[in-house]
Amino acid sequence: MKAHERDELLTLLKARFEQNMQRHPGIAWADVQARLENNPGALKSLQAMEATGGEPDVIGHDTETGRFTFCDCAPESPTGRRSLCYDNAALEARKEHKPQNSAVGMANEMGIELLTEDQYRTLQTLGEFDQKTSTWLDTPSDVRSLGGALFGDRRYGRVFVYHNGVQSYYAARGFRGVVGV
């Protein structure tokens, strides 16, 4: 990442951080920035999250390790990460009408992880997300081994977690990611 790109990204992340203090009470931007400046891999992942419409922001801090957690906080599932089946095995198994990529494959390329069900429910306590879209979630191996995957959304003022076949994909379903710094 070029210096001016890094500076632009840090400026954008700082502005979002300051506009959404309810997502990270008690956390100082200077501490976050210090960790970011020493982690070019995380900056690259955050740039990819931003470029695909994720609007990443800090949603957590591990006081023991000092690690900050960034998550996609766009109101709806990131626009640049929709119409994806669940994982690469599902993508390869599709015989026709294949999507461009899979959620797990794209997350790996970006250096981020799909949210777990618990992380998704925690995110939903910080705002109202996915009221018109849905988000693939990291799926336990016992569900995945049976051909299913989990996704979540918010409807009727509640957060729902459902299941779907891993090969399915929809224009309104994408994925949110997390990255630690």
N, C-alpha and C positions, 0 to 999 in steps of 0.2 A: 504494500500500500504506500502510495506517495505521501509525502509530508502534508501537502495541502489537503489531500483526501482524508487523512487521519484527523487533521485539525477541523475540517468541516464536520466529520462524523462526531467528534468530541463536542463540538459546539451544539450540534443537533441533540445529542444525547443529554447534555447538560440542560438545555432548554426544556426538554420533555420531562426530565427528572424534577426540575423546579416547578413545572406546571402541575405535577401530579404527586405532591408530597404525601398524600394519603396512602400511596402504594408502598412507601418506605419510611415510615416515621422514625426519627432518631438517627437516620443515616446521613452523613455529610458527603456532598458531592466530591470534595477534595480527596476523601478516602477512596471513593470509587475511581476517580480519575487516576490516582496514583497506581492502583492495581491495573487499570486499563493500559496505562503507558508502558507497563512492564510485561504486557501480554499481547504481542502482535497477532497471535493466532485467534485470540478472543475478539480482537478488533476486526479481523477479517470476517469472522462469523457474524458479528454484529452488523457489519456492512452488508453482508448477504441477507441478513434478516430485514434490514432497512430497505434494501433494493427490491425485495419481493413483497413489500407492503406490510411488514410485521409490526412496525413501530415499537421496537424493543425498549424496555424500561426495567429498572431495578425493582424486584418484588421480594427480595429476601437477602439476609445476611447471616452467615454462620460465624458467630463470635469466637468460636474455638479456632477455626482455620483462617478467619478473615475473609473468606470467600463470599463474593456477592453473586446473586443469581439474577440474571436478566431473562425476561420472558417477552414474547410477542404480546403487545397490549393493544393492537388495533381493535376497534369495536367489532369487526367481523373477521372471519378467517382470512389470513393474508391473501390478497388477490393474485399474487404471483405464485401461489402454492396451492391452487385448486385443481380439480379434475384429475386427481391422482388416485390410483388404487393404493392398497395399504403398503405392500412391500415388494421387493424385487422378485420373489418367488411367484407372487400373484401376477405381477407384470409379465413374467415369462410364460405363465400358464395360459394367459389370454390368447386365444387363437385369432381373433379379429377385433377391430375397434379398440386397439390398445391405446391407453393414455400415453402421454409423453414420458412419464416417470412415475415413480412410486413415492409415497410420503416418507417411508424409511430411507429409501435410496437418496432422495433429495436432502433429507436431514443430514445424512452421513456426508454428503458432498459439501454441505454448508458448515459442518463441524458442530452441529447442535443435536439435541435429543428431543424426541416427541415428549409431550407432557404425559405424565402418568395420570390415572384417574384422580388420585389425591391432589396432585399439583393443579389439575384443571379445576377441581372444586375449590381449592384455595384461591386460584386466580379469580374465580367468580365471586369471591367475597370482596374483591377489590374494585369491582365494577360490574356492569352488565355486558357480557360478551356473547357473541354468536346468537343474536336474536333473529337473524335471517339466514345464517349459514351454520355449518357444523364443522367439527374438528376431529380428525383421526387422533386417537390416543394410543400411547404405548400399551400394547396388549399382552396380558399374561400368556406364557407359552402354552398352558393347557387349553386356552380358548383358541389361540392361533393354530395349534396342532389339529384342531377340528375344522379348520377352514374359516374361522371367524375373526373379526377384529372389532375393537370398541371405538365408538366416537361419542362426542358429547355436544350439547347445545343448550341454549336457554330459551324456553318457551313458557308462556303462561305464568311468568314470574318465578319459575323453578328451573333448576339445572337437572338435565336428564342425561344419562349415559345409556347408550343402546349398543346393539351389535349389528353387524352386516357382514356379508361375505367379503373376503379380502380382495377379490377381483373387481368388486364394484367401484365405481367412481361417479361423482356427480359434480356439476358445475358449481354448486354451492358448498361443497365439502373440500376442505383443505387440511392444513395442520398448523399448529402452533409449536414453537420450539423454545427450549431453555438452553442457556449456556452459563457456565460458572466462570468467574474471573477471580 
